[in-house]
Amino acid sequence: MKATMMSVPLSVNVLVERDARLFPSSEIVSRLPDKSLVRHTYGDFVRRSKALAQSLIGLGIKAGDRVATCMPQRAEKRLARGGCS
């Protein structure tokens, strides 16, 4: 079924890659439990996610395989989700 509202899938990885392409130096800011801030640019975030994806491929993980993560809701978890998607 062809969607009529969007020409691309509305998924987080598509949106983040688009943002990295259009706004590579814009920041993603996260707050840690100790109230400190962690800053990544969209370009850096996508680059690190793709590096993780390549590492997983090197370990034999293929498209469609399931990868479990067990970590707190922080910037690293978003990075892991990006690398696994």
N, CA, C and O atoms as a DFTB+ gen file, in Angstrom:
340 C
 N C O
     1  1       0.853      -1.187       0.000
     2  2       0.000       0.000       0.000
     3  2       0.890       1.238       0.000
     4  3       1.776       1.362       0.846
     5  1       0.669       2.135      -0.917
     6  2       1.471       3.350      -1.009
     7  2       0.847       4.439      -0.147
     8  3      -0.337       4.754      -0.263
     9  1       1.685       5.004       0.725
    10  2       1.211       6.104       1.572
    11  2       1.100       7.369       0.737
    12  3       1.885       7.579      -0.187
    13  1       0.140       8.198       1.056
    14  2      -0.047       9.432       0.289
    15  2       0.494      10.660       1.008
    16  3       0.638      11.717       0.393
    17  1       0.798      10.540       2.305
    18  2       1.244      11.708       3.072
    19  2       2.752      11.903       3.018
    20  3       3.220      13.040       2.952
    21  1       3.527      10.814       3.043
    22  2       4.979      10.917       3.126
    23  2       5.616      10.165       1.956
    24  3       5.142       9.102       1.555
    25  1       6.681      10.724       1.423
    26  2       7.386      10.029       0.342
    27  2       8.473       9.107       0.883
    28  3       9.043       8.315       0.133
    29  1       8.766       9.205       2.194
    30  2       9.753       8.334       2.840
    31  2       9.134       7.777       4.121
    32  3       8.194       8.364       4.656
    33  1       9.648       6.654       4.619
    34  2       9.118       6.113       5.881
    35  2       9.351       7.098       7.030
    36  3      10.408       7.724       7.113
    37  1       8.390       7.227       7.885
    38  2       8.501       8.115       9.044
    39  2       9.080       7.310      10.209
    40  3       8.354       6.882      11.106
    41  1      10.393       7.114      10.176
    42  2      11.074       6.365      11.234
    43  2      12.220       7.206      11.777
    44  3      12.711       8.109      11.100
    45  1      12.640       6.909      12.989
    46  2      13.659       7.716      13.658
    47  2      14.958       7.741      12.860
    48  3      15.562       8.800      12.690
    49  1      15.393       6.571      12.367
    50  2      16.662       6.564      11.649
    51  2      16.603       7.398      10.369
    52  3      17.590       8.048      10.024
    53  1      15.494       7.398       9.668
    54  2      15.352       8.232       8.466
    55  2      15.392       9.710       8.844
    56  3      16.039      10.507       8.165
    57  1      14.708      10.077       9.916
    58  2      14.688      11.478      10.350
    59  2      16.063      11.951      10.817
    60  3      16.480      13.062      10.489
    61  1      16.766      11.119      11.577
    62  2      18.095      11.509      12.076
    63  2      19.084      11.620      10.932
    64  3      19.890      12.550      10.907
    65  1      19.043      10.689       9.980
    66  2      19.947      10.791       8.825
    67  2      19.649      12.037       7.996
    68  3      20.568      12.670       7.477
    69  1      18.382      12.390       7.869
    70  2      18.012      13.617       7.169
    71  2      18.563      14.829       7.908
    72  3      19.134      15.729       7.292
    73  1      18.393      14.852       9.228
    74  2      18.909      15.971      10.016
    75  2      20.428      16.056       9.906
    76  3      20.979      17.154       9.821
    77  1      21.113      14.912       9.906
    78  2      22.576      14.910       9.780
    79  2      23.010      15.451       8.426
    80  3      24.038      16.121       8.321
    81  1      22.235      15.164       7.397
    82  2      22.558      15.656       6.059
    83  2      22.313      17.162       5.950
    84  3      23.117      17.886       5.365
    85  1      21.195      17.629       6.519
    86  2      20.833      19.046       6.390
    87  2      21.476      19.933       7.453
    88  3      21.790      21.093       7.186
    89  1      21.673      19.391       8.661
    90  2      22.180      20.184       9.795
    91  2      23.287      19.418      10.517
    92  3      23.133      19.120      11.701
    93  1      24.397      19.087       9.852
    94  2      25.406      18.222      10.464
    95  2      26.045      18.784      11.726
    96  3      26.512      18.020      12.570
    97  1      26.077      20.101      11.870
    98  2      26.730      20.680      13.052
    99  2      25.740      21.063      14.153
   100  3      26.157      21.545      15.206
   101  1      24.447      20.861      13.933
   102  2      23.461      21.127      14.986
   103  2      23.599      20.084      16.086
   104  3      23.938      18.930      15.821
   105  1      23.336      20.498      17.320
   106  2      23.593      19.630      18.459
   107  2      22.363      18.877      18.945
   108  3      21.234      19.362      18.876
   109  1      22.626      17.674      19.440
   110  2      21.676      16.887      20.220
   111  2      22.184      17.010      21.653
   112  3      23.324      16.641      21.936
   113  1      21.364      17.519      22.552
   114  2      21.790      17.741      23.937
   115  2      20.985      16.837      24.855
   116  3      19.756      16.802      24.789
   117  1      21.690      16.103      25.717
   118  2      21.057      15.216      26.694
   119  2      21.532      15.598      28.085
   120  3      22.657      16.067      28.262
   121  1      20.671      15.395      29.067
   122  2      21.040      15.659      30.461
   123  2      21.208      14.331      31.192
   124  3      20.354      13.447      31.115
   125  1      22.326      14.213      31.899
   126  2      22.619      13.012      32.681
   127  2      21.986      13.129      34.065
   128  3      21.584      14.221      34.467
   129  1      21.891      12.017      34.799
   130  2      21.299      12.078      36.145
   131  2      21.985      13.067      37.086
   132  3      21.343      13.607      37.987
   133  1      23.289      13.311      36.887
   134  2      23.993      14.274      37.739
   135  2      23.793      15.723      37.275
   136  3      24.455      16.637      37.769
   137  1      22.881      15.921      36.327
   138  2      22.501      17.226      35.775
   139  2      23.522      17.794      34.789
   140  3      23.334      18.907      34.299
   141  1      24.596      17.062      34.485
   142  2      25.536      17.529      33.468
   143  2      24.938      17.276      32.084
   144  3      24.020      16.470      31.931
   145  1      25.464      17.967      31.090
   146  2      24.954      17.849      29.731
   147  2      25.938      17.086      28.851
   148  3      27.153      17.219      28.998
   149  1      25.401      16.291      27.941
   150  2      26.187      15.602      26.920
   151  2      25.747      16.170      25.587
   152  3      24.552      16.251      25.302
   153  1      26.715      16.562      24.769
   154  2      26.408      17.163      23.469
   155  2      27.037      16.349      22.344
   156  3      28.211      15.984      22.406
   157  1      26.245      16.074      21.324
   158  2      26.712      15.432      20.098
   159  2      26.117      16.222      18.943
   160  3      25.012      16.751      19.060
   161  1      26.832      16.307      17.838
   162  2      26.218      16.885      16.646
   163  2      25.475      15.762      15.918
   164  3      25.764      14.583      16.121
   165  1      24.519      16.139      15.071
   166  2      23.815      15.126      14.286
   167  2      24.798      14.349      13.413
   168  3      24.692      13.130      13.279
   169  1      25.759      15.068      12.820
   170  2      26.750      14.400      11.979
   171  2      27.546      13.372      12.760
   172  3      27.753      12.255      12.284
   173  1      27.998      13.737      13.963
   174  2      28.767      12.823      14.810
   175  2      27.908      11.637      15.244
   176  3      28.374      10.497      15.258
   177  1      26.666      11.908      15.595
   178  2      25.755      10.856      16.035
   179  2      25.572       9.805      14.937
   180  3      25.661       8.607      15.205
   181  1      25.319      10.245      13.714
   182  2      25.117       9.301      12.609
   183  2      26.416       8.565      12.301
   184  3      26.399       7.362      12.038
   185  1      27.531       9.269      12.330
   186  2      28.827       8.635      12.073
   187  2      29.115       7.528      13.111
   188  3      29.561       6.439      12.749
   189  1      28.861       7.808      14.380
   190  2      29.095       6.827      15.438
   191  2      28.097       5.664      15.354
   192  3      28.460       4.514      15.603
   193  1      26.843       5.965      15.004
   194  2      25.845       4.895      14.833
   195  2      26.248       3.964      13.701
   196  3      26.127       2.745      13.823
   197  1      26.726       4.532      12.603
   198  2      27.143       3.704      11.463
   199  2      28.388       2.884      11.805
   200  3      28.537       1.757      11.334
   201  1      29.282       3.448      12.625
   202  2      30.460       2.689      13.051
   203  2      30.034       1.490      13.899
   204  3      30.585       0.399      13.757
   205  1      29.053       1.693      14.779
   206  2      28.529       0.580      15.576
   207  2      27.886      -0.456      14.669
   208  3      28.088      -1.656      14.859
   209  1      27.117      -0.008      13.690
   210  2      26.473      -0.937      12.748
   211  2      27.523      -1.772      12.025
   212  3      27.343      -2.979      11.863
   213  1      28.609      -1.153      11.590
   214  2      29.668      -1.890      10.902
   215  2      30.335      -2.903      11.836
   216  3      30.695      -4.001      11.412
   217  1      30.495      -2.530      13.100
   218  2      31.063      -3.470      14.076
   219  2      30.158      -4.679      14.261
   220  3      30.634      -5.812      14.342
   221  1      28.841      -4.434      14.329
   222  2      27.890      -5.540      14.474
   223  2      27.912      -6.444      13.242
   224  3      27.845      -7.667      13.363
   225  1      28.006      -5.843      12.068
   226  2      28.105      -6.634      10.833
   227  2      29.374      -7.486      10.864
   228  3      29.370      -8.646      10.451
   229  1      30.460      -6.888      11.362
   230  2      31.713      -7.630      11.484
   231  2      31.613      -8.807      12.435
   232  3      32.354      -9.781      12.302
   233  1      30.708      -8.724      13.389
   234  2      30.484      -9.826      14.329
   235  2      29.504     -10.868      13.789
   236  3      29.218     -11.861      14.458
   237  1      28.991     -10.641      12.583
   238  2      28.090     -11.615      11.967
   239  2      26.612     -11.282      12.087
   240  3      25.772     -12.074      11.660
   241  1      26.269     -10.122      12.659
   242  2      24.864      -9.716      12.757
   243  2      24.395      -9.304      11.363
   244  3      25.084      -8.559      10.665
   245  1      23.224      -9.790      10.964
   246  2      22.675      -9.477       9.641
   247  2      21.373      -8.696       9.788
   248  3      20.767      -8.675      10.859
   249  1      20.955      -8.060       8.712
   250  2      19.676      -7.346       8.696
   251  2      18.569      -8.308       9.099
   252  3      18.489      -9.421       8.580
   253  1      17.724      -7.883      10.016
   254  2      16.629      -8.716      10.493
   255  2      16.949      -9.452      11.783
   256  3      16.037      -9.907      12.473
   257  1      18.244      -9.578      12.125
   258  2      18.612     -10.195      13.402
   259  2      18.201      -9.276      14.542
   260  3      18.124      -8.059      14.374
   261  1      17.942      -9.858      15.683
   262  2      17.580      -9.071      16.861
   263  2      18.815      -8.815      17.706
   264  3      19.652      -9.698      17.894
   265  1      18.916      -7.595      18.212
   266  2      20.019      -7.211      19.079
   267  2      19.410      -6.608      20.332
   268  3      18.627      -5.661      20.251
   269  1      19.763      -7.147      21.483
   270  2      19.228      -6.651      22.755
   271  2      20.201      -5.640      23.354
   272  3      21.418      -5.804      23.266
   273  1      19.654      -4.604      23.957
   274  2      20.470      -3.651      24.709
   275  2      19.865      -3.536      26.100
   276  3      18.646      -3.578      26.265
   277  1      20.709      -3.395      27.073
   278  2      20.259      -3.220      28.448
   279  2      21.083      -2.084      29.043
   280  3      22.189      -2.293      29.542
   281  1      20.529      -0.889      28.981
   282  2      21.238       0.285      29.477
   283  2      20.230       1.367      29.828
   284  3      19.101       1.342      29.339
   285  1      20.621       2.311      30.666
   286  2      19.703       3.392      31.033
   287  2      19.366       4.275      29.828
   288  3      20.077       4.273      28.824
   289  1      18.284       5.018      29.945
   290  2      17.852       5.943      28.889
   291  2      18.819       7.128      28.837
   292  3      18.617       8.138      29.512
   293  1      19.850       6.992      28.044
   294  2      20.852       8.050      27.892
   295  2      21.254       8.149      26.436
   296  3      20.755       7.411      25.586
   297  1      22.158       9.068      26.161
   298  2      22.625       9.286      24.793
   299  2      23.186       7.997      24.193
   300  3      22.975       7.724      23.011
   301  1      23.898       7.203      24.996
   302  2      24.488       5.968      24.490
   303  2      23.422       4.982      24.019
   304  3      23.643       4.240      23.062
   305  1      22.283       4.970      24.677
   306  2      21.214       4.055      24.248
   307  2      20.645       4.497      22.902
   308  3      20.356       3.661      22.045
   309  1      20.484       5.800      22.714
   310  2      20.009       6.289      21.409
   311  2      21.020       5.933      20.323
   312  3      20.642       5.576      19.208
   313  1      22.300       6.033      20.654
   314  2      23.349       5.686      19.704
   315  2      23.261       4.203      19.359
   316  3      23.370       3.830      18.191
   317  1      23.064       3.356      20.370
   318  2      22.941       1.923      20.145
   319  2      21.719       1.601      19.288
   320  3      21.792       0.763      18.389
   321  1      20.606       2.262      19.565
   322  2      19.402       2.029      18.748
   323  2      19.647       2.451      17.310
   324  3      19.193       1.785      16.379
   325  1      20.365       3.554      17.122
   326  2      20.687       3.997      15.762
   327  2      21.558       2.998      15.034
   328  3      21.358       2.741      13.847
   329  1      22.531       2.431      15.743
   330  2      23.422       1.455      15.126
   331  2      22.748       0.142      14.825
   332  3      23.187      -0.593      13.941
   333  1      21.684      -0.167      15.549
   334  2      20.975      -1.446      15.354
   335  2      19.825      -1.329      14.359
   336  3      19.260      -2.343      13.950
   337  1      19.475      -0.127      13.971
   338  2      18.308       0.002      13.066
   339  2      18.690      -0.022      11.610
   340  3      17.822       0.076      10.742
